[in-house]
Amino acid sequence: MAGMVLVLLAGCGMTGEKTDKIRDLEFTVVGEERQPEELKKILEEKKAEEFKMTYTDQEYLYICIGYGEQATGGYSITVNELYLTENAVYVSTNLIGPAPEEKKEGTSYPYIVLKTENVDKSVVFD
């Protein structure tokens, strides 16, 4: 089953398009063990740099956001919003650094993969 990868840059203009929320999208955070094999390979190649991308299969839309190489471990990522508008899907996340006592030795590559329904709309990263 071939997947489709689409990389979108943050800040792509959506001038003149409607941004009123129709509804929130339900999502699942997908750990590495449950990611499609093709997506895992792509994420492994991209993880050292910041990235924002989508991946679709016939059933789901995967929204992937990576924060690049970090000097320590212990980071977490929060999802602020994931919602549908007339013309796009909007997603907003934050990287949260570790508290001093939670810092872990070694380099880390924090990223998140959100699985949601496959809607035929562009994804706008905020």
Secondary structure, DSSP 8 states (H G I E B T S, - for coil): ---EEEE--TT---TTS-----EE---EE--GGGS-HHHHHHHHHHTTSEEEEEEE-SSEEEEEEEE--BSSB--EEEEEEEEE-SSEEEEEEEEE---GGG-BSS-B--EEEEEEE--SSEEEE-
